[in-house]
Amino acid sequence: MAFFNKFGSLVRQSISQNGQVPMASSMLNSIRCMSSSKLFVGGLAWSTDDQSLKDAFSGFGEVTDARVITDRDTGRSRGFGFVSYESTESASEALSAMDGQELGGRNIRVSYATDKRQPQPYNNNYGGNPDY
């Protein structure tokens, strides 16, 4: 039920902003993000580790993975991480409860995780049209 309420509010919001029905691709992207059970957590304190991140989010459901992303060379936290839940409902509940809350002395930002962008192919034409 919460999914349909969220979907309906996204459609209404888009129609009120654009005055037209949203494009199918943006609607599908919204549905994909809403059905995700993986959250992005930004603004983490440098002292936050995997276990403290898991502990902070475990009150909303079964956490299957909690990972703070670290710098490859120094091993120091990069200030963001990911939390995966067993169910999408738990992820949705955690997102609404934890976004903007304090963790380790800093206000964190929580959103649905999106796929990593695909790298662009190398262009031998130095920025020119690849068809020539």
MOMOGI-V79911 format. One record per residue. N is the residue number from 1. D_FIRST is the distance of its C-alpha to the first C-alpha in Angstrom with 2 decimals. Layout:
N&D_FIRST ; N&D_FIRST
This chain:
1&0.00 ; 2&3.81 ; 3&5.33 ; 4&5.32 ; 5&6.36 ; 6&8.71 ; 7&9.90 ; 8&10.71 ; 9&12.51 ; 10&14.39 ; 11&15.58 ; 12&16.67 ; 13&18.38 ; 14&20.15 ; 15&21.32 ; 16&22.66 ; 17&24.50 ; 18&25.97 ; 19&26.12 ; 20&24.96 ; 21&22.09 ; 22&21.60 ; 23&23.29 ; 24&21.57 ; 25&22.60 ; 26&21.06 ; 27&17.70 ; 28&17.97 ; 29&19.06 ; 30&16.07 ; 31&13.74 ; 32&16.23 ; 33&16.25 ; 34&12.54 ; 35&12.61 ; 36&15.73 ; 37&16.50 ; 38&19.75 ; 39&20.42 ; 40&23.55 ; 41&25.30 ; 42&28.14 ; 43&30.85 ; 44&31.68 ; 45&34.94 ; 46&37.71 ; 47&37.88 ; 48&34.30 ; 49&34.44 ; 50&32.08 ; 51&32.14 ; 52&31.58 ; 53&28.61 ; 54&27.10 ; 55&27.94 ; 56&26.29 ; 57&22.91 ; 58&23.04 ; 59&21.67 ; 60&18.05 ; 61&18.17 ; 62&20.55 ; 63&22.34 ; 64&23.91 ; 65&26.03 ; 66&27.10 ; 67&29.84 ; 68&31.84 ; 69&33.53 ; 70&37.29 ; 71&40.17 ; 72&41.98 ; 73&45.43 ; 74&45.17 ; 75&42.34 ; 76&41.08 ; 77&37.40 ; 78&36.32 ; 79&33.94 ; 80&30.62 ; 81&28.72 ; 82&25.67 ; 83&23.35 ; 84&21.52 ; 85&18.94 ; 86&18.39 ; 87&14.59 ; 88&12.43 ; 89&10.41 ; 90&13.93 ; 91&14.99 ; 92&12.34 ; 93&13.29 ; 94&16.92 ; 95&16.88 ; 96&15.84 ; 97&18.22 ; 98&21.13 ; 99&21.54 ; 100&24.76 ; 101&25.70 ; 102&29.16 ; 103&30.00 ; 104&33.68 ; 105&34.85 ; 106&32.86 ; 107&29.67 ; 108&27.40 ; 109&25.09 ; 110&21.93 ; 111&20.09 ; 112&18.67 ; 113&21.75 ; 114&22.97 ; 115&25.56 ; 116&29.13 ; 117&30.94 ; 118&33.36 ; 119&37.00 ; 120&38.90 ; 121&41.82 ; 122&45.26 ; 123&47.06 ; 124&50.81 ; 125&51.47 ; 126&50.97 ; 127&48.09 ; 128&49.52 ; 129&48.16 ; 130&47.58 ; 131&48.82 ; 132&52.40
